[in-house]
Amino acid sequence: MALSALLAVSGCSKHQKDDFYQSGIIYCSESNPVNFNPQLDTSATTSDATSHQIYDRLLDFDPDSGRIVPSLASSWNISDDGLIYTFQLRKNVQFQSTSYFTPTRNFNADDVLFSINRWRQASHPYHNVSGGRYPYFESLGLAENIASLKRINGYRVEIHLAQRDSSFLANLATDFSVVLSQEYADYLMDQGTPEKLDHFPIGTGPFEFESYRKDHFIRYHRNDDYWRDTSQAERLIYDITPKSSLRLAKLLTGECDAIAFPAQTELDIIRNRDELDLAEKPGLNVGFWAFNTQRPPFDNPKVRRALAYAIDKNTLLEAVYFDSASRAKSLLPAASWAYQNDAEDTAYNPVLARKLLKEAGIEPGFTMTIWAIPIERAYNPNAAKMAELIQRYLSDVDINVNIVTYDWTTFRRHLREGLHDSVLIGWSADNGDPDNFYRPLLSCGAIPSGTNRAMWCNEEYDALIEQALKTEDLEQRKALYQQVNTLLFKELPLVPIAHAYRYQAHRDALKGMQINPYGGVRFGGVIKQL
């Protein structure tokens, strides 16, 4: 929807329209959020629309250094055995006051207990509201590892772990670990409308939710009581624009101040315009081709290996990513401290692929599906094109491929149901810890959550990544992750393809816009100077 039409829907006069150009920020996003609570969804679209606009977390990542820094927790302490975490909470933090709720108290320990207990306790009154699925936390087994959560006083909480977890603080700083208002939740429960908690949000973040029209826009306005010492635009609108070329057109005309996921073919256009800025950073992500290992014959590692040798990764990188990605040898990108430069990798070898297929009993003319994500992502900007290329490679080894896609919501639902033979998808890290790749993508516990797209369960793999969390010694952890990489190369539940760069394109009138390497886009602290 063009801005002029969007403002017409909102009933804005010409004067108001001109005022919005002066004081408001328009962001062209690529899709609709599933809801307005990132606890319930791992989609970057949902996170972008919620996590850093509406909410805060106990902890944050410094976008420049990647260090964990205070947020709603002003300080913390960890016991010598690594099992007890004590958080001192920030005082005088106000929850947002909106047209649908006015809080009567500030943020305190009760909100932390409510927010964590909702996803960790099946008996919690809000656990099953909105479906009872918390995919990020489920994929990591966090609920099982929290032995207890205690309110010491109004501004101090204590978390006891069952076993040491060197990634625990990082997980509390991710986009999904947002803090909700217990008072608002209690109010909705009394009203008999608890589901509104996830669709009419209340948080402590820089912007307050105003309205949402599916496939058109999300409207926010500034939280004038925001606790951080930052400047925010008066208004923020997400202009939902699925087509990349249209997002670029709106950026060029000034109808959008920033856009999501510029296509690789558009980057030079943006670079060559004086009024536009293009920020670039190595991405903590991986694009991959995952096989449904619970479906024959993809339960056979020999078949998976044959398919991996049938494709030329370098050609896929050139055709889909151009010069904006590096070849993936393993799940971890080079930006990770646990990256293994000499990890084993498959090479293009159709002769070997045919030999392995014959040994596995796969007859010429075998037909399989490749599911291609229907939206652009940094880790795979054009899955449909990649699927077509792989389709041609597999035809050379006498395998027929049907390419499958749906709208994003249906696509993800069917993936969780395991209806795919294979899928082109990927993962963007939510923090800098290697466990954020290994556990959500391939652990046994991540299958029910839907983040393990290969639906692969291996006890040896799970034991190795569990062992890596029980030490703070980075060299020991690196050695364990190298064992993990060796096992993954042997089993090949998925084929890592690319680690893509992240790009943020915006008009130069926006000041304070940064790429967040660990999660969603942030508009707190961003202003427009015309």
Sequence and secondary structure as in RCSB ss.txt:
>XXXX:A:sequence
MALSALLAVSGCSKHQKDDFYQSGIIYCSESNPVNFNPQLDTSATTSDATSHQIYDRLLDFDPDSGRIVPSLASS
WNISDDGLIYTFQLRKNVQFQSTSYFTPTRNFNADDVLFSINRWRQASHPYHNVSGGRYPYFESLGLAENIASLK
RINGYRVEIHLAQRDSSFLANLATDFSVVLSQEYADYLMDQGTPEKLDHFPIGTGPFEFESYRKDHFIRYHRNDD
YWRDTSQAERLIYDITPKSSLRLAKLLTGECDAIAFPAQTELDIIRNRDELDLAEKPGLNVGFWAFNTQRPPFDN
PKVRRALAYAIDKNTLLEAVYFDSASRAKSLLPAASWAYQNDAEDTAYNPVLARKLLKEAGIEPGFTMTIWAIPI
ERAYNPNAAKMAELIQRYLSDVDINVNIVTYDWTTFRRHLREGLHDSVLIGWSADNGDPDNFYRPLLSCGAIPSG
TNRAMWCNEEYDALIEQALKTEDLEQRKALYQQVNTLLFKELPLVPIAHAYRYQAHRDALKGMQINPYGGVRFGG
VIKQL
>XXXX:A:secstr
  HHHHHHHTT  HHHHHHHHHHEEEEEESS  S S GGG   HHHHHHHTTTT  BSEEE TTT  EEESSEEE
EEE TTS EEEEEE SS      SS   SS   HHHHHHHHHHHH TTSTTTTGGGS  HHHHHHTHHHHEEEEE
EEETTEEEEEESS  TTHHHHHTSTT B   HHHHHHHHHHT GGGGGTS   SSSEEEEEEETTTEEEEEE TT
 SSS    SEEEEEE   HHHHHHHHHHTS SEESS  GGGHHHHHT TTEEEEEEE SEEEEEEE TTSTTTTS
HHHHHHHHHTS HHHHIIIIITTSEEE SSSS TTSTT  TT       HHHHHHHHHHTT  TTEEEEEEE SS
 BTTBS HHHHHHHHHHHHHTTTEEEEEE   HHHHHHHHHTT  SEEEEEEE SSS THHHHHHHH GGGTTTT
  TT    HHHHHHHHHHHT   HHHHHHHHHHHHHHHHHH SEEEEEEEEEEEEEETTEES    TTSS   TT
 EE  
